[in-house]
Amino acid sequence: MIEADSLKNLYSKAKLAFNKCILNPDNGYLKDENNIPINDIILMEDFVCVKFLKYEIDTFVIEVKLQLISPDKRLIGKYFYYENETGAPVDDSLIFV
């Protein structure tokens, strides 16, 4: 069972990963994909999902979704952070709408 502190930790990891992604010089093009300054984007916690791989109970991926909200409260995108059963980051995805 996942406890509230674990959820807070997962959302914190996702927010840190988003900032790392968006500030990475190799991802500079992302700043051109929306007209809102990066520092003005509000990260809103959406959901945490655990996905088991086949029938192996010890092998799973945790998916954390953040909604990206503009200062005027519009949904402008979503960010997904993934980590494996050991807590290691395995992937992420940023989508502007």
N, CA, C and O atoms as CSV, one atom per row, in Angstrom:
chain,resi,resn,atom,element,x,y,z
A,1,MET,N,N,0.843,-1.184,0.000
A,1,MET,CA,C,0.000,0.000,0.000
A,1,MET,C,C,0.889,1.248,0.000
A,1,MET,O,O,1.872,1.308,0.738
A,2,ILE,N,N,0.554,2.214,-0.803
A,2,ILE,CA,C,1.310,3.462,-0.875
A,2,ILE,C,C,0.743,4.440,0.148
A,2,ILE,O,O,-0.469,4.641,0.223
A,3,GLU,N,N,1.627,5.043,0.931
A,3,GLU,CA,C,1.202,5.994,1.956
A,3,GLU,C,C,1.301,7.423,1.432
A,3,GLU,O,O,1.931,7.672,0.404
A,4,ALA,N,N,0.681,8.355,2.139
A,4,ALA,CA,C,0.647,9.761,1.720
A,4,ALA,C,C,2.054,10.325,1.542
A,4,ALA,O,O,2.300,11.068,0.592
A,5,ASP,N,N,2.979,9.986,2.437
A,5,ASP,CA,C,4.354,10.480,2.305
A,5,ASP,C,C,5.005,9.962,1.032
A,5,ASP,O,O,5.774,10.677,0.390
A,6,SER,N,N,4.700,8.722,0.663
A,6,SER,CA,C,5.241,8.156,-0.573
A,6,SER,C,C,4.704,8.903,-1.787
A,6,SER,O,O,5.441,9.160,-2.738
A,7,LEU,N,N,3.422,9.250,-1.754
A,7,LEU,CA,C,2.834,10.014,-2.860
A,7,LEU,C,C,3.480,11.389,-2.965
A,7,LEU,O,O,3.813,11.837,-4.062
A,8,LYS,N,N,3.658,12.056,-1.839
A,8,LYS,CA,C,4.309,13.373,-1.846
A,8,LYS,C,C,5.705,13.268,-2.427
A,8,LYS,O,O,6.127,14.127,-3.201
A,9,ASN,N,N,6.426,12.211,-2.055
A,9,ASN,CA,C,7.778,11.998,-2.559
A,9,ASN,C,C,7.771,11.773,-4.071
A,9,ASN,O,O,8.621,12.309,-4.783
A,10,LEU,N,N,6.820,10.987,-4.559
A,10,LEU,CA,C,6.724,10.740,-5.999
A,10,LEU,C,C,6.407,12.024,-6.762
A,10,LEU,O,O,6.999,12.284,-7.810
A,11,TYR,N,N,5.478,12.825,-6.246
A,11,TYR,CA,C,5.165,14.097,-6.905
A,11,TYR,C,C,6.374,15.034,-6.872
A,11,TYR,O,O,6.626,15.750,-7.841
A,12,SER,N,N,7.115,15.036,-5.781
A,12,SER,CA,C,8.324,15.872,-5.690
A,12,SER,C,C,9.356,15.436,-6.715
A,12,SER,O,O,9.977,16.274,-7.368
A,13,LYS,N,N,9.544,14.125,-6.861
A,13,LYS,CA,C,10.485,13.608,-7.859
A,13,LYS,C,C,10.058,14.029,-9.263
A,13,LYS,O,O,10.889,14.422,-10.082
A,14,ALA,N,N,8.755,13.943,-9.534
A,14,ALA,CA,C,8.250,14.322,-10.856
A,14,ALA,C,C,8.479,15.807,-11.123
A,14,ALA,O,O,8.853,16.184,-12.233
A,15,LYS,N,N,8.258,16.647,-10.124
A,15,LYS,CA,C,8.466,18.089,-10.295
A,15,LYS,C,C,9.938,18.410,-10.521
A,15,LYS,O,O,10.268,19.254,-11.355
A,16,LEU,N,N,10.817,17.748,-9.791
A,16,LEU,CA,C,12.259,17.948,-10.001
A,16,LEU,C,C,12.665,17.482,-11.393
A,16,LEU,O,O,13.456,18.141,-12.067
A,17,ALA,N,N,12.123,16.341,-11.823
A,17,ALA,CA,C,12.443,15.821,-13.152
A,17,ALA,C,C,11.924,16.758,-14.242
A,17,ALA,O,O,12.594,16.948,-15.257
A,18,PHE,N,N,10.745,17.342,-14.049
A,18,PHE,CA,C,10.212,18.313,-15.013
A,18,PHE,C,C,11.171,19.495,-15.140
A,18,PHE,O,O,11.522,19.901,-16.248
A,19,ASN,N,N,11.590,20.042,-14.005
A,19,ASN,CA,C,12.508,21.189,-14.037
A,19,ASN,C,C,13.824,20.830,-14.701
A,19,ASN,O,O,14.373,21.625,-15.464
A,20,LYS,N,N,14.332,19.647,-14.420
A,20,LYS,CA,C,15.577,19.195,-15.046
A,20,LYS,C,C,15.389,19.072,-16.557
A,20,LYS,O,O,16.262,19.463,-17.331
A,21,CYS,N,N,14.255,18.532,-16.966
A,21,CYS,CA,C,13.948,18.365,-18.388
A,21,CYS,C,C,13.852,19.711,-19.094
A,21,CYS,O,O,14.474,19.918,-20.136
A,22,ILE,N,N,13.082,20.614,-18.530
A,22,ILE,CA,C,12.786,21.886,-19.190
A,22,ILE,C,C,14.006,22.813,-19.200
A,22,ILE,O,O,14.137,23.657,-20.087
A,23,LEU,N,N,14.901,22.658,-18.213
A,23,LEU,CA,C,16.085,23.515,-18.127
A,23,LEU,C,C,17.309,22.915,-18.806
A,23,LEU,O,O,18.350,23.568,-18.884
A,24,ASN,N,N,17.202,21.693,-19.295
A,24,ASN,CA,C,18.307,21.041,-19.989
A,24,ASN,C,C,18.587,21.798,-21.290
A,24,ASN,O,O,17.685,21.962,-22.111
A,25,PRO,N,N,19.827,22.260,-21.487
A,25,PRO,CA,C,20.150,23.009,-22.714
A,25,PRO,C,C,19.821,22.240,-23.995
A,25,PRO,O,O,19.502,22.852,-25.015
A,26,ASP,N,N,19.894,20.915,-23.954
A,26,ASP,CA,C,19.559,20.112,-25.131
A,26,ASP,C,C,18.070,20.173,-25.468
A,26,ASP,O,O,17.666,19.833,-26.580
A,27,ASN,N,N,17.262,20.605,-24.509
A,27,ASN,CA,C,15.816,20.713,-24.722
A,27,ASN,C,C,15.370,22.163,-24.880
A,27,ASN,O,O,14.207,22.483,-24.630
A,28,GLY,N,N,16.268,23.029,-25.285
A,28,GLY,CA,C,15.959,24.446,-25.439
A,28,GLY,C,C,14.771,24.717,-26.344
A,28,GLY,O,O,14.068,25.713,-26.174
A,29,TYR,N,N,14.548,23.840,-27.296
A,29,TYR,CA,C,13.424,24.004,-28.226
A,29,TYR,C,C,12.069,23.952,-27.515
A,29,TYR,O,O,11.080,24.469,-28.034
A,30,LEU,N,N,12.019,23.334,-26.334
A,30,LEU,CA,C,10.744,23.226,-25.607
A,30,LEU,C,C,10.191,24.592,-25.221
A,30,LEU,O,O,8.976,24.775,-25.142
A,31,LYS,N,N,11.081,25.547,-24.982
A,31,LYS,CA,C,10.640,26.892,-24.601
A,31,LYS,C,C,9.883,27.572,-25.740
A,31,LYS,O,O,9.090,28.486,-25.512
A,32,ASP,N,N,10.134,27.117,-26.962
A,32,ASP,CA,C,9.466,27.694,-28.125
A,32,ASP,C,C,8.110,27.041,-28.407
A,32,ASP,O,O,7.354,27.524,-29.250
A,33,GLU,N,N,7.801,25.952,-27.710
A,33,GLU,CA,C,6.567,25.221,-27.982
A,33,GLU,C,C,5.345,25.811,-27.288
A,33,GLU,O,O,4.218,25.396,-27.562
A,34,ASN,N,N,5.552,26.762,-26.404
A,34,ASN,CA,C,4.413,27.457,-25.803
A,34,ASN,C,C,4.823,28.896,-25.541
A,34,ASN,O,O,6.013,29.207,-25.500
A,35,ASN,N,N,3.855,29.764,-25.367
A,35,ASN,CA,C,4.158,31.193,-25.231
A,35,ASN,C,C,4.171,31.655,-23.778
A,35,ASN,O,O,4.112,32.856,-23.511
A,36,ILE,N,N,4.246,30.721,-22.845
A,36,ILE,CA,C,4.263,31.059,-21.423
A,36,ILE,C,C,5.670,30.839,-20.888
A,36,ILE,O,O,6.251,29.776,-21.104
A,37,PRO,N,N,6.225,31.824,-20.196
A,37,PRO,CA,C,7.555,31.629,-19.610
A,37,PRO,C,C,7.570,30.402,-18.696
A,37,PRO,O,O,6.633,30.163,-17.934
A,38,ILE,N,N,8.638,29.646,-18.789
A,38,ILE,CA,C,8.759,28.400,-18.034
A,38,ILE,C,C,8.513,28.615,-16.541
A,38,ILE,O,O,7.851,27.801,-15.898
A,39,ASN,N,N,9.038,29.694,-15.995
A,39,ASN,CA,C,8.894,29.954,-14.559
A,39,ASN,C,C,7.455,30.268,-14.147
A,39,ASN,O,O,7.133,30.233,-12.960
A,40,ASP,N,N,6.590,30.572,-15.113
A,40,ASP,CA,C,5.190,30.889,-14.809
A,40,ASP,C,C,4.268,29.671,-14.868
A,40,ASP,O,O,3.091,29.761,-14.517
A,41,ILE,N,N,4.806,28.529,-15.313
A,41,ILE,CA,C,3.984,27.321,-15.414
A,41,ILE,C,C,3.728,26.767,-14.012
A,41,ILE,O,O,4.655,26.605,-13.219
A,42,ILE,N,N,2.477,26.482,-13.725
A,42,ILE,CA,C,2.078,25.895,-12.442
A,42,ILE,C,C,1.981,24.382,-12.632
A,42,ILE,O,O,1.296,23.907,-13.537
A,43,LEU,N,N,2.669,23.632,-11.775
A,43,LEU,CA,C,2.628,22.170,-11.835
A,43,LEU,C,C,1.561,21.673,-10.865
A,43,LEU,O,O,1.673,21.856,-9.653
A,44,MET,N,N,0.530,21.045,-11.415
A,44,MET,CA,C,-0.567,20.548,-10.588
A,44,MET,C,C,-0.527,19.017,-10.557
A,44,MET,O,O,-0.495,18.367,-11.602
A,45,GLU,N,N,-0.528,18.463,-9.370
A,45,GLU,CA,C,-0.494,17.013,-9.202
A,45,GLU,C,C,-1.783,16.413,-9.738
A,45,GLU,O,O,-2.872,16.903,-9.440
A,46,ASP,N,N,-1.661,15.342,-10.535
A,46,ASP,CA,C,-2.833,14.721,-11.145
A,46,ASP,C,C,-3.038,13.302,-10.616
A,46,ASP,O,O,-3.994,13.053,-9.881
A,47,PHE,N,N,-2.147,12.361,-10.982
A,47,PHE,CA,C,-2.321,10.996,-10.486
A,47,PHE,C,C,-1.002,10.241,-10.422
A,47,PHE,O,O,-0.005,10.623,-11.035
A,48,VAL,N,N,-1.036,9.147,-9.651
A,48,VAL,CA,C,0.055,8.176,-9.577
A,48,VAL,C,C,-0.565,6.828,-9.916
A,48,VAL,O,O,-1.608,6.457,-9.377
A,49,CYS,N,N,0.087,6.102,-10.812
A,49,CYS,CA,C,-0.429,4.814,-11.268
A,49,CYS,C,C,0.703,3.787,-11.208
A,49,CYS,O,O,1.826,4.075,-11.622
A,50,VAL,N,N,0.415,2.607,-10.700
A,50,VAL,CA,C,1.393,1.520,-10.672
A,50,VAL,C,C,0.989,0.512,-11.739
A,50,VAL,O,O,-0.142,0.027,-11.758
A,51,LYS,N,N,1.939,0.203,-12.633
A,51,LYS,CA,C,1.669,-0.744,-13.716
A,51,LYS,C,C,2.586,-1.952,-13.546
A,51,LYS,O,O,3.810,-1.831,-13.569
A,52,PHE,N,N,1.969,-3.109,-13.376
A,52,PHE,CA,C,2.734,-4.342,-13.234
A,52,PHE,C,C,3.012,-4.923,-14.608
A,52,PHE,O,O,2.179,-4.835,-15.510
A,53,LEU,N,N,4.184,-5.516,-14.760
A,53,LEU,CA,C,4.582,-6.105,-16.026
A,53,LEU,C,C,4.255,-7.593,-16.018
A,53,LEU,O,O,4.813,-8.356,-15.230
A,54,LYS,N,N,3.370,-7.985,-16.877
A,54,LYS,CA,C,2.877,-9.360,-16.985
A,54,LYS,C,C,2.370,-9.828,-15.632
A,54,LYS,O,O,1.575,-9.135,-14.996
A,55,TYR,N,N,2.813,-10.981,-15.188
A,55,TYR,CA,C,2.353,-11.527,-13.910
A,55,TYR,C,C,3.417,-11.438,-12.836
A,55,TYR,O,O,3.304,-12.082,-11.793
A,56,GLU,N,N,4.448,-10.649,-13.080
A,56,GLU,CA,C,5.549,-10.534,-12.127
A,56,GLU,C,C,5.241,-9.429,-11.125
A,56,GLU,O,O,5.282,-8.246,-11.463
A,57,ILE,N,N,4.937,-9.812,-9.910
A,57,ILE,CA,C,4.529,-8.848,-8.890
A,57,ILE,C,C,5.691,-7.959,-8.446
A,57,ILE,O,O,5.469,-6.870,-7.916
A,58,ASP,N,N,6.932,-8.417,-8.659
A,58,ASP,CA,C,8.101,-7.651,-8.229
A,58,ASP,C,C,8.645,-6.728,-9.313
A,58,ASP,O,O,9.630,-6.024,-9.088
A,59,THR,N,N,8.019,-6.722,-10.481
A,59,THR,CA,C,8.473,-5.881,-11.587
A,59,THR,C,C,7.338,-4.944,-11.979
A,59,THR,O,O,6.294,-5.376,-12.467
A,60,PHE,N,N,7.566,-3.645,-11.755
A,60,PHE,CA,C,6.510,-2.688,-12.066
A,60,PHE,C,C,7.099,-1.320,-12.385
A,60,PHE,O,O,8.275,-1.053,-12.141
A,61,VAL,N,N,6.254,-0.471,-12.932
A,61,VAL,CA,C,6.607,0.908,-13.251
A,61,VAL,C,C,5.590,1.811,-12.558
A,61,VAL,O,O,4.388,1.544,-12.569
A,62,ILE,N,N,6.095,2.873,-11.961
A,62,ILE,CA,C,5.216,3.869,-11.348
A,62,ILE,C,C,5.152,5.067,-12.288
A,62,ILE,O,O,6.182,5.624,-12.666
A,63,GLU,N,N,3.942,5.458,-12.660
A,63,GLU,CA,C,3.709,6.596,-13.547
A,63,GLU,C,C,3.124,7.742,-12.715
A,63,GLU,O,O,2.134,7.565,-12.004
A,64,VAL,N,N,3.743,8.903,-12.814
A,64,VAL,CA,C,3.264,10.090,-12.105
A,64,VAL,C,C,2.917,11.143,-13.154
A,64,VAL,O,O,3.737,11.459,-14.016
A,65,LYS,N,N,1.704,11.684,-13.079
A,65,LYS,CA,C,1.282,12.695,-14.054
A,65,LYS,C,C,1.099,14.042,-13.365
A,65,LYS,O,O,0.466,14.151,-12.315
A,66,LEU,N,N,1.673,15.056,-13.992
A,66,LEU,CA,C,1.479,16.445,-13.572
A,66,LEU,C,C,0.766,17.184,-14.693
A,66,LEU,O,O,1.069,16.978,-15.868
A,67,GLN,N,N,-0.170,18.035,-14.338
A,67,GLN,CA,C,-0.790,18.914,-15.321
A,67,GLN,C,C,-0.031,20.239,-15.311
A,67,GLN,O,O,0.351,20.737,-14.252
A,68,LEU,N,N,0.180,20.800,-16.491
A,68,LEU,CA,C,0.860,22.089,-16.625
A,68,LEU,C,C,-0.217,23.150,-16.828
A,68,LEU,O,O,-0.981,23.104,-17.792
A,69,ILE,N,N,-0.263,24.093,-15.911
A,69,ILE,CA,C,-1.324,25.094,-15.899
A,69,ILE,C,C,-0.723,26.487,-16.102
A,69,ILE,O,O,0.312,26.816,-15.523
A,70,SER,N,N,-1.380,27.294,-16.927
A,70,SER,CA,C,-0.939,28.672,-17.165
A,70,SER,C,C,-1.359,29.550,-15.986
A,70,SER,O,O,-2.217,29.155,-15.196
A,71,PRO,N,N,-0.761,30.739,-15.860
A,71,PRO,CA,C,-1.167,31.649,-14.778
A,71,PRO,C,C,-2.653,32.013,-14.816
A,71,PRO,O,O,-3.242,32.326,-13.781
A,72,ASP,N,N,-3.264,31.972,-16.015
A,72,ASP,CA,C,-4.702,32.268,-16.099
A,72,ASP,C,C,-5.554,30.994,-16.006
A,72,ASP,O,O,-6.712,30.973,-16.425
A,73,LYS,N,N,-4.955,29.936,-15.450
A,73,LYS,CA,C,-5.653,28.680,-15.096
A,73,LYS,C,C,-6.082,27.820,-16.283
A,73,LYS,O,O,-7.054,27.072,-16.181
A,74,ARG,N,N,-5.371,27.917,-17.403
A,74,ARG,CA,C,-5.649,27.062,-18.559
A,74,ARG,C,C,-4.689,25.878,-18.559
A,74,ARG,O,O,-3.522,26.014,-18.194
A,75,LEU,N,N,-5.192,24.712,-18.971
A,75,LEU,CA,C,-4.333,23.549,-19.146
A,75,LEU,C,C,-3.484,23.771,-20.391
A,75,LEU,O,O,-4.019,23.949,-21.486
A,76,ILE,N,N,-2.172,23.760,-20.230
A,76,ILE,CA,C,-1.290,23.987,-21.381
A,76,ILE,C,C,-0.443,22.765,-21.716
A,76,ILE,O,O,0.262,22.750,-22.725
A,77,GLY,N,N,-0.514,21.737,-20.865
A,77,GLY,CA,C,0.250,20.537,-21.155
A,77,GLY,C,C,0.204,19.538,-20.019
A,77,GLY,O,O,-0.484,19.722,-19.015
A,78,LYS,N,N,0.970,18.465,-20.219
A,78,LYS,CA,C,1.070,17.437,-19.190
A,78,LYS,C,C,2.471,16.847,-19.207
A,78,LYS,O,O,3.136,16.788,-20.241
A,79,TYR,N,N,2.890,16.417,-18.036
A,79,TYR,CA,C,4.217,15.829,-17.877
A,79,TYR,C,C,4.058,14.490,-17.173
A,79,TYR,O,O,3.378,14.388,-16.152
A,80,PHE,N,N,4.692,13.470,-17.730
A,80,PHE,CA,C,4.672,12.137,-17.137
A,80,PHE,C,C,6.087,11.769,-16.710
A,80,PHE,O,O,7.046,11.947,-17.461
A,81,TYR,N,N,6.196,11.257,-15.500
A,81,TYR,CA,C,7.467,10.786,-14.938
A,81,TYR,C,C,7.293,9.307,-14.611
A,81,TYR,O,O,6.281,8.904,-14.038
A,82,TYR,N,N,8.294,8.500,-14.983
A,82,TYR,CA,C,8.222,7.063,-14.745
A,82,TYR,C,C,9.441,6.603,-13.962
A,82,TYR,O,O,10.567,7.020,-14.233
A,83,GLU,N,N,9.196,5.735,-12.984
A,83,GLU,CA,C,10.313,5.105,-12.280
A,83,GLU,C,C,9.986,3.630,-12.082
A,83,GLU,O,O,8.824,3.225,-12.083
A,84,ASN,N,N,11.054,2.831,-11.910
A,84,ASN,CA,C,10.845,1.395,-11.745
A,84,ASN,C,C,10.669,1.022,-10.280
A,84,ASN,O,O,10.605,1.885,-9.405
A,85,GLU,N,N,10.592,-0.265,-10.038
A,85,GLU,CA,C,10.322,-0.766,-8.689
A,85,GLU,C,C,11.425,-0.444,-7.685
A,85,GLU,O,O,11.197,-0.515,-6.478
A,86,THR,N,N,12.614,-0.092,-8.166
A,86,THR,CA,C,13.706,0.273,-7.258
A,86,THR,C,C,13.735,1.770,-6.974
A,86,THR,O,O,14.551,2.238,-6.180
A,87,GLY,N,N,12.843,2.523,-7.623
A,87,GLY,CA,C,12.810,3.972,-7.432
A,87,GLY,C,C,13.707,4.730,-8.390
A,87,GLY,O,O,13.890,5.939,-8.248
A,88,ALA,N,N,14.267,4.027,-9.366
A,88,ALA,CA,C,15.136,4.674,-10.354
A,88,ALA,C,C,14.294,5.242,-11.495
A,88,ALA,O,O,13.397,4.565,-11.999
A,89,PRO,N,N,14.576,6.487,-11.909
A,89,PRO,CA,C,13.850,7.059,-13.051
A,89,PRO,C,C,14.150,6.255,-14.317
A,89,PRO,O,O,15.297,5.882,-14.563
A,90,VAL,N,N,13.117,5.992,-15.117
A,90,VAL,CA,C,13.316,5.236,-16.351
A,90,VAL,C,C,12.876,5.996,-17.600
A,90,VAL,O,O,13.318,5.674,-18.703
A,91,ASP,N,N,12.011,7.000,-17.443
A,91,ASP,CA,C,11.554,7.734,-18.624
A,91,ASP,C,C,10.733,8.938,-18.173
A,91,ASP,O,O,10.340,9.048,-17.012
A,92,ASP,N,N,10.488,9.831,-19.121
A,92,ASP,CA,C,9.570,10.940,-18.886
A,92,ASP,C,C,9.016,11.397,-20.219
A,92,ASP,O,O,9.542,11.044,-21.274
A,93,SER,N,N,7.958,12.177,-20.168
A,93,SER,CA,C,7.311,12.650,-21.382
A,93,SER,C,C,6.666,13.999,-21.097
A,93,SER,O,O,5.968,14.167,-20.097
A,94,LEU,N,N,6.906,14.954,-21.984
A,94,LEU,CA,C,6.343,16.297,-21.851
A,94,LEU,C,C,5.520,16.592,-23.095
A,94,LEU,O,O,6.015,16.491,-24.218
A,95,ILE,N,N,4.264,16.956,-22.887
A,95,ILE,CA,C,3.356,17.217,-24.000
A,95,ILE,C,C,2.682,18.564,-23.774
A,95,ILE,O,O,1.999,18.761,-22.769
A,96,PHE,N,N,2.874,19.488,-24.707
A,96,PHE,CA,C,2.147,20.752,-24.662
A,96,PHE,C,C,0.909,20.612,-25.529
A,96,PHE,O,O,0.959,20.024,-26.609
A,97,VAL,N,N,-0.222,21.163,-25.042
A,97,VAL,CA,C,-1.475,21.057,-25.804
A,97,VAL,C,C,-1.809,22.386,-26.443
A,97,VAL,O,O,-2.826,22.504,-27.127
